[in-house]
Amino acid sequence: MVTQSPLVLIYAALLGLIVGSYLNVLVHRLPSGKSTVWPRSRCPFCDGAIKARDNIPVLSFLLLKGRCRHCRAPISWRYPFIEGLMAAAFVACVLRFGLTAETLIAIVFTSLMVLLAAIDLEHFLLPDRVTLPGLMLGLALRAWHPYTSFMDALVGAVIGAGLLILLINFWFWLRNEEGMGLGDVNMLALIGAFLGWQGVLTTLFVASLTGALTGIALLLTSRVGLRSRLPFGVFLALGGLVSLFFRNFLALYFNGLP
């Protein structure tokens, strides 16, 4: 962890709030193919335009008590949650990596993970409009990354895609049904482009473990059935973030194994 002045952390948090606000727009509009910059935000219930004073991250939600100013329809808790999460994530990136180029890469990666997880959770979709440009961006940023080379990133992308394709085919052969989609494949390839093949293995382990535990918990509470779908992108995002922030700790652990 790198020590930073309070002013730097406040600036990072404010920037995270702004980015989180825009991520909410992307979550709402990308799946339906709408423009993410025009028109201005409107209430999905009454179509009333949302004024600037009602669009301040987190604060406006609290002042409005979670309801539209025009029709009093409830505003989803997703909006302040993602805004607050991104504020915390930006601060965590600065504390973890300092004021370096790696911090910018970590911020981009974290933003992509939160965006994809939120879309998958809400729409069961991992859009190519996010995963494929994210994959290209991850490869392009290798020149400024101090720990992994371009070849590591390229191998990571190939292994990430290849492992999930094998798992999809195996599941189809075993159960004669699709277990995951190509969106998951593209997302893991994106993670490999940013974190290398080592990050892919950690991500897949964490995602599989947390996904399985979540599935078991939901089954035991009768919230899902045996054939219910889970948004695996959420667990891939969690695994990717664990790999990003705890890479050094995990490397020391695995290097210490006999």
C-alpha positions as CSV (number, residue, x, y, z in Angstrom):
1,M,0.0,0.0,0.0
2,V,1.3,3.5,-1.0
3,T,0.7,6.4,1.4
4,Q,-1.0,9.3,-0.3
5,S,-2.1,12.8,0.9
6,P,-5.8,13.2,1.8
7,L,-6.3,15.7,-1.0
8,V,-5.2,13.1,-3.6
9,L,-7.6,10.5,-2.1
10,I,-10.5,13.0,-2.1
11,Y,-9.8,13.9,-5.8
12,A,-9.7,10.1,-6.6
13,A,-13.0,9.6,-4.9
14,L,-14.7,12.5,-6.7
15,L,-13.4,11.2,-10.0
16,G,-14.7,7.8,-9.1
17,L,-18.1,9.2,-8.4
18,I,-18.2,10.8,-11.8
19,V,-17.1,7.7,-13.6
20,G,-19.6,5.6,-11.6
21,S,-22.4,8.0,-12.7
22,Y,-21.5,7.4,-16.3
23,L,-21.2,3.7,-15.9
24,N,-24.8,3.7,-14.7
25,V,-25.8,5.3,-18.0
26,L,-23.9,2.6,-19.9
27,V,-25.6,-0.2,-17.9
28,H,-29.0,1.3,-18.7
29,R,-28.4,2.1,-22.4
30,L,-25.8,-0.3,-23.9
31,P,-27.9,-3.4,-23.8
32,S,-30.7,-1.7,-25.8
33,G,-28.3,-0.2,-28.3
34,K,-29.1,3.4,-27.3
35,S,-26.6,6.3,-27.5
36,T,-24.8,6.7,-24.3
37,V,-24.3,10.5,-24.7
38,W,-27.6,11.7,-26.1
39,P,-30.4,12.4,-25.1
40,R,-30.0,13.6,-21.5
41,S,-31.0,11.2,-18.7
42,R,-34.8,10.8,-18.2
43,C,-36.9,8.9,-15.7
44,P,-37.8,5.5,-17.2
45,F,-41.3,5.7,-15.6
46,C,-42.6,9.2,-16.5
47,D,-40.0,10.2,-19.1
48,G,-39.3,13.4,-17.1
49,A,-35.9,15.0,-17.8
50,I,-33.5,14.7,-14.9
51,K,-32.0,18.1,-14.1
52,A,-28.4,18.6,-13.2
53,R,-29.2,19.2,-9.5
54,D,-30.8,15.7,-9.5
55,N,-27.8,14.1,-11.2
56,I,-25.2,14.6,-8.5
57,P,-23.7,11.2,-7.7
58,V,-25.0,9.6,-4.4
59,L,-26.0,13.0,-3.0
60,S,-29.0,13.5,-5.3
61,F,-30.3,10.0,-4.5
62,L,-30.2,10.8,-0.8
63,L,-31.8,14.2,-1.1
64,L,-34.6,12.8,-3.3
65,K,-35.0,9.9,-0.8
66,G,-34.5,7.4,-3.7
67,R,-37.5,8.7,-5.7
68,C,-38.1,10.6,-9.0
69,R,-38.8,14.3,-8.4
70,H,-41.6,14.2,-11.0
71,C,-43.5,11.0,-10.5
72,R,-42.1,9.8,-7.2
73,A,-41.3,6.4,-8.7
74,P,-38.4,4.5,-6.9
75,I,-34.9,5.0,-8.2
76,S,-32.9,1.8,-8.3
77,W,-30.3,1.3,-5.6
78,R,-27.9,0.4,-8.4
79,Y,-27.2,4.0,-9.1
80,P,-25.7,5.1,-5.7
81,F,-24.2,1.7,-5.2
82,I,-22.1,1.8,-8.4
83,E,-21.2,5.4,-7.8
84,G,-20.0,4.7,-4.3
85,L,-18.3,1.5,-5.4
86,M,-16.3,3.4,-8.1
87,A,-15.3,6.1,-5.6
88,A,-13.9,3.4,-3.3
89,A,-12.3,1.6,-6.2
90,F,-10.4,4.7,-7.4
91,V,-9.1,5.3,-3.9
92,A,-8.1,1.7,-3.6
93,C,-6.2,1.9,-6.9
94,V,-4.3,5.0,-5.8
95,L,-3.4,3.4,-2.5
96,R,-2.4,0.1,-4.1
97,F,-0.3,1.4,-7.0
98,G,0.5,5.0,-6.2
99,L,0.5,7.8,-8.7
100,T,1.8,5.7,-11.6
101,A,0.8,4.6,-15.1
102,E,-0.2,1.3,-13.5
103,T,-2.9,3.1,-11.5
104,L,-4.5,4.4,-14.7
105,I,-4.4,0.8,-16.1
106,A,-5.9,-0.5,-12.9
107,I,-8.7,2.2,-13.0
108,V,-9.6,1.3,-16.6
109,F,-9.6,-2.4,-15.8
110,T,-11.7,-1.9,-12.6
111,S,-14.2,0.3,-14.5
112,L,-14.6,-2.4,-17.2
113,M,-15.1,-5.2,-14.5
114,V,-17.8,-3.2,-12.7
115,L,-19.6,-2.3,-15.9
116,L,-19.6,-5.8,-17.2
117,A,-20.7,-7.3,-13.9
118,A,-23.6,-4.8,-13.6
119,I,-24.8,-5.4,-17.1
120,D,-24.6,-9.2,-16.7
121,L,-26.4,-9.0,-13.3
122,E,-29.2,-6.9,-14.7
123,H,-29.5,-8.2,-18.3
124,F,-27.7,-11.5,-18.4
125,L,-25.5,-10.0,-21.2
126,L,-21.9,-9.3,-21.7
127,P,-21.9,-7.0,-24.8
128,D,-19.2,-7.2,-27.5
129,R,-19.3,-3.4,-27.6
130,V,-17.5,-3.5,-24.2
131,T,-15.5,-6.8,-24.2
132,L,-13.9,-6.6,-27.6
133,P,-12.7,-3.0,-27.4
134,G,-11.6,-3.7,-23.8
135,L,-9.6,-6.7,-25.0
136,M,-7.8,-4.5,-27.6
137,L,-7.2,-1.8,-25.0
138,G,-5.7,-4.3,-22.6
139,L,-3.2,-5.4,-25.3
140,A,-2.4,-1.8,-26.3
141,L,-1.7,-0.8,-22.7
142,R,1.1,-3.4,-22.2
143,A,3.8,-0.9,-23.1
144,W,3.0,1.0,-19.8
145,H,2.6,-2.0,-17.6
146,P,5.6,-2.8,-15.4
147,Y,4.9,-6.5,-14.6
148,T,3.6,-8.3,-17.7
149,S,4.9,-8.2,-21.2
150,F,2.8,-8.0,-24.4
151,M,3.4,-11.7,-24.9
152,D,2.1,-12.4,-21.4
153,A,-1.0,-10.4,-22.3
154,L,-1.5,-12.1,-25.6
155,V,-1.0,-15.6,-24.1
156,G,-3.4,-14.6,-21.3
157,A,-6.1,-13.6,-23.8
158,V,-5.7,-16.8,-25.8
159,I,-5.7,-19.0,-22.7
160,G,-8.6,-17.1,-21.2
161,A,-10.7,-17.6,-24.3
162,G,-9.5,-21.2,-24.9
163,L,-10.2,-22.4,-21.3
164,L,-13.8,-21.2,-21.4
165,I,-14.4,-22.6,-24.9
166,L,-13.2,-26.0,-23.6
167,L,-15.5,-25.8,-20.6
168,I,-18.5,-24.8,-22.7
169,N,-18.0,-27.7,-25.1
170,F,-17.4,-30.1,-22.2
171,W,-20.6,-29.0,-20.5
172,F,-22.6,-29.3,-23.7
173,W,-21.2,-32.8,-24.3
174,L,-22.0,-33.7,-20.6
175,R,-25.5,-32.1,-20.3
176,N,-26.5,-31.3,-23.9
177,E,-27.1,-27.7,-22.9
178,E,-25.2,-24.5,-23.0
179,G,-23.6,-23.5,-19.7
180,M,-22.0,-20.2,-20.6
181,G,-22.0,-17.9,-23.7
182,L,-19.4,-16.3,-25.9
183,G,-19.7,-13.1,-23.8
184,D,-18.0,-15.0,-20.9
185,V,-15.3,-16.1,-23.3
186,N,-14.6,-12.6,-24.5
187,M,-14.6,-11.3,-20.9
188,L,-12.0,-13.7,-19.7
189,A,-9.9,-13.0,-22.8
190,L,-10.2,-9.3,-21.8
191,I,-9.0,-10.1,-18.3
192,G,-6.1,-12.1,-19.8
193,A,-5.1,-9.1,-21.9
194,F,-4.8,-6.9,-18.8
195,L,-3.5,-9.4,-16.3
196,G,-1.6,-12.0,-18.3
197,W,-2.1,-15.8,-18.2
198,Q,-1.3,-15.8,-14.4
199,G,-4.2,-13.5,-13.8
200,V,-6.5,-15.7,-15.9
201,L,-5.8,-18.7,-13.8
202,T,-6.5,-16.8,-10.5
203,T,-9.6,-15.2,-12.0
204,L,-11.0,-18.5,-13.1
205,F,-10.3,-20.2,-9.8
206,V,-12.0,-17.4,-7.8
207,A,-14.9,-17.1,-10.2
208,S,-15.6,-20.9,-10.2
209,L,-15.3,-21.1,-6.4
210,T,-17.5,-18.1,-5.6
211,G,-20.0,-19.0,-8.4
212,A,-20.3,-22.5,-7.0
213,L,-20.8,-21.3,-3.4
214,T,-23.4,-18.8,-4.5
215,G,-25.3,-21.4,-6.6
216,I,-25.3,-23.8,-3.6
217,A,-26.5,-21.0,-1.2
218,L,-29.3,-20.0,-3.6
219,L,-30.4,-23.7,-4.1
220,L,-30.5,-24.2,-0.3
221,T,-32.7,-21.1,0.1
222,S,-34.9,-22.2,-2.9
223,R,-34.2,-19.0,-4.7
224,V,-33.1,-20.8,-7.9
225,G,-33.6,-24.2,-9.5
226,L,-31.0,-26.7,-10.8
227,R,-31.5,-25.3,-14.3
228,S,-31.4,-21.6,-13.3
229,R,-28.8,-19.3,-14.9
230,L,-26.3,-17.3,-12.9
231,P,-24.6,-14.2,-14.3
232,F,-21.1,-15.7,-14.5
233,G,-19.7,-12.3,-15.6
234,V,-20.2,-11.1,-12.0
235,F,-17.9,-13.8,-10.7
236,L,-15.4,-13.3,-13.4
237,A,-15.3,-9.6,-12.5
238,L,-14.8,-10.5,-8.8
239,G,-12.0,-12.9,-9.7
240,G,-10.3,-10.3,-12.0
241,L,-10.3,-7.7,-9.2
242,V,-9.0,-10.2,-6.7
243,S,-6.2,-11.0,-9.1
244,L,-5.5,-7.3,-9.7
245,F,-5.3,-6.1,-6.1
246,F,-3.8,-9.2,-4.5
247,R,-1.4,-10.3,-7.3
248,N,1.8,-10.0,-5.2
249,F,0.3,-11.8,-2.2
250,L,-0.9,-14.7,-4.4
251,A,2.4,-14.9,-6.2
252,L,4.2,-15.2,-2.8
253,Y,1.8,-17.9,-1.7
254,F,2.1,-20.0,-4.8
255,N,5.9,-19.6,-5.0
256,G,6.0,-20.9,-1.4
257,L,4.2,-24.2,-2.3
258,P,6.4,-27.3,-2.6
